[in-house]
Amino acid sequence: MSNQFVPVLALFNTELSAAITASATTAYVKSVTSIPTAPFHIILDAGSSYAELVKVTAVTTATKALTIDRAEGGTTARAHPEDTLVHACEMDARMIHMDGLTVTLTGSSNLNAMFMSITDETTAAAMTAHGYGGGLYILQTVSGIKTGTGRSEALTIVQTVSGDGTSPYMYGAHIHWHNTGNPTIGHLAGLQIDMDNPGSDCDAFTMLDLYRDGANVGSDKDCYIRCATGGSGTPTSIMILQANNGASAGTNFIEQLANVTGPVAAAGTSTGDETYTHKVRCLFGTTTFYLCGVASS
């Protein structure tokens, strides 16, 4: 792995006041002003080929001594001379080797394994040609050849529930948006998915793919997508199909792939016993309407 580190959140910077060997478990620094509370990580000689990630387990402010665990995150323990840069940044430490990050949350609520407080004061195209500022930006280039069910995922969330509670809410991802000061906004969306042309050798192209495998669940809100309105404001439409640049927004508004019973007839023929059932349920106020189409041949 590369030993080049880019400071993300500069929490603490100082220098070694004395040289350390590759096996030393105590390091003395020139300053402990604004030092984070242990445990935390520091980078020795950040930005060089001799950089080493170290975990600080204790700080003695009187002597400016740091008790350290060496060679974290796949780095190598090295001897470092006096005046070596000491950079403490928890974000750097986590980004160096994410597989090494294990967090257990115990106690009361409002606990986070990772928390970022970001103020976006950009006024121009500061990040990309599109001109936006982001709290989390992932740029992934996929070049490895994958076969079978191999896949590439820029962001993966695996949530396993083993505890019990009084009907807790479980969300794989939660987006909560609010404003202060009534700003002028051109377009607001909780989630935008923008996918360019995948090329001519793409077997399936799905903007949003929903899959569920759940049995013995309650009937309350048992659905793929739920649309609900909050305390104020009623949308004009639940869904809008809008053509873009003269292209059609879609051939069908809703297409349900029907279950087929009986032998399937060859094209242009009929066996008389395959059945296709299509049904859409609409609720207007307290009245339920069914839009049904049944075709039998």
N, C-alpha and C positions, 0 to 999 in steps of 0.2 A: 504494500500500500504506500501511497505517497505520504511524505512527511511535511507537506506544505499546508499551512493553516491560514485561514482568512478570518480575522476578528469579526464577529458578528455583533456581540454585545460586550463592549469593553468594560468589565466590572472593576478590574484591579490590575495595575502594572507597577512593577518594581524591578530590582536587580538582586542577584545573589551578592551577599556581603562577604562570602568566603567560598572557595571552590569546594565541590563535592565529588566523591568518587562514584563509580557506577553502582556500588553496593550501599551507599549511604542511605540511612532512613531518616535523617534530620538535615534540613536545609535552613541556613540563616539568610535572611533578606534584609535589605536596607530600610524598608518601611512596611508597616502593617496598617497604615491609615486607610480606612475604607475597605479593608480586607473582608471578603465574604465569611459567613459563619460556616465552620466545618460541619460535615464533610463537603468538599468541593474539589474541583480539578484545576490544575495549573498546567501551563505549557512552558517548558524550559527551552530557550533558544528558538522561539517560534519563528517560522518562516525560513529556517535553514534546513539542510539535510541532516543535522544532528538533533532536530527537535524531538522532545520526549514528553509524553503526556504522563502526568503524575497526579495521584489522588492525595489531597491533604486531609488527614484524619483528625488533626488537632493543631491549634495555634497557641503559642505561648507569647503573649504580647510584650511581656517585660524584657525578654531576650530576643524577640523577633525570630523565634524558632518555629519551623514548620515540621511536623511529623508527617512523613510521606510514604506512600506505597508507590513503587517504581513501575515503569514500563506498562502503563495502562493502554487499553485500546489498540493492542498489537504493535506498539512502538517498542524501541529497544532502550534498555537502561544504559546510560553513557556517563562518563565523567564530564563535568561542566565547570569551567573556570569562574573565578570571581568576575563580577559585573555581567554575568549571563542574564539576559532578559527573562523576567518571570511575568507571564501573562495569565491572568485568571479570568476565564470566561466559561460559564457552564454551557452555553450554547455551543461554543467550539468543541467542548469535550463530548457532548452528545452527538454532534454531527460527524465527529471523527470516526466513530464506530457505534452505530445505532444498535447493532446486535448485542452490544454489551450493556445496554441500558435496561435495568430491571427495577421497577418501582412497585412498592406495595403501599396502598393507601389504607390507613386505619384511622379510626376515630370518628369524628363528626362529619357533617356534610361540607360542601364547598371546598373540596380538595382536588388538586390537579397534579398529574404526573409531570406536565410541562405547561408553563404559563408564559405568554408573551403579551406585553402591553405595547402597542405600536401606535404612533402618531404619524399620519401621512401628511406631510406638508409640501409634497411635490406640486409643482405648478406647470410642468411641461412634460415632454416625453422623456422622463427620467429613467425608465426601465427598458422599454422596448419601443419599437416604432409606433405601437398602438397608443403609447402615452398613458400608462397607468402605474399606480403604486400598489404593491401587494404585501399582505402579511406573510404569506407562504407562497413561494414561487418554485415550481418543480420543472426543470428542463431535462427531459429524458430522451436519449438517442438510442434506438433499438437496432442493433446490427447482428446479434446472435441468431443463428438458424435454429428454429424450434420446430418440432414435429409432434404429431398426435395432438394431445390436449395441452401442450406447452403454451404458455401465454406470458405476456408482459404487462405489468400493472404499474402505473406511475404512483398510485396510492392504494394501499390495501388495508382494510379494517376487518379484523377477525375478532368478534365479540363472543365470549363464552360465558354463559350464566350458570352458576352452580348454587348460589344462595337462594334464600326464600325471603319473602317480605309480604307486605300488605298491598298487593296489586301494584307493584312499582312500574313506572314507565321505562321502557328500554328503547333507546335510539342508537342506531349505528352511527348516525351523524345528525347533528342538530344545528340549524342555521337560524339565528335570532338577529333580526335587524331592527334598529330604531334610529330616530333622528333627534337632534336638538337644534333649536334655532330656526326651524322651518326652511331648510336650504332649497335652492332651485336644483331640481334633478330632471335630467332629460329622459332617462329610462331606468327603471328599478326592477330587478329580478332577483329572487332568492337564489336561483341556480341557473347559470347559463352554460350550455354545452354547445360548443362551436367545433364542428368536425369538417375538415376540408375533404376534397376528393380523395378517396382511398386508392384510386387507380383501377385498372381493368382486371385485376386478379384477386378480387375480394369476394369470398363466397357469401358473406352475410354482412349487411351494413345496418346496424341498429343504433339509433341515437340514445335510447334508454331501454335497457334490457332488465325486465323484472322476472324473478324466479322465486317460487316459494315451495316449501315442502313441509307442511304443518298439518297435523291431525289433532283431533280432540281440543280444538280451540272454541272459544265462545262465539256466539253469533253476532255480538256487538261489534260493529264496524269491521266485519270480516270481508275484506276486499283487497284489491291490488292498489288502488289509489282512492284516497278520501279527500274531498274538497269541502272545506268548512269556512264560514265567514265569522270573524271575530266580533268585538263589541260594536263596531261602527264600520260603515262603508260596505256597500253591496256591489260586487263586480257586474259589469255589463254582460259578460259571457263567462261560462265555465271554461270553454275552450274556443280558441280562434284558429282556424286554418287560413293562413295568409300566404298567398303566392309571392314569390320574390324574384325580381328581375324577369318577369314574364313566365316563370316556371310554375307548374302546378304544385300546390301544397300537398297533394296526395290524391291517389285514385279513389280510395274509399275513405269515408269518415270513420267508420268502425268496421273491422273485418274480424269475424270470429271463425276460427278454424273449426269446422264442425266435426263431431264424432260420427263415425260411419258404422252402421250395423249391417251385417249380412255381407255376402261376397261383393266385391267391387267389380262393376261391369267395365268392360273395355270401352275405350273412347267411341262414342257414337252408338253404343248399344245400351240395352237396359235389361236388368235381371228382375226388376220389380220389387226388390226387398232391401235396397240400401236407403237409409233415411238420413237426411241432413236437418238439423234443428238449429235455428238462430233465434236468440231472444235477447232483447235489451229492456231492462226495467228502468223506468223514469219515475221519480217522485217529485210531484209538484204540490207544495204545501203538505197536506195530509192525504192526498190522493195518489195512488200508485197506478201507473199505466204501463202496459207491456207492449212492446213493438216486436211482433213475432213473424217469422217466416218459416214455414215448413215445406220442404220439397221432397216428394217421394217419387221414385220411378220404378 
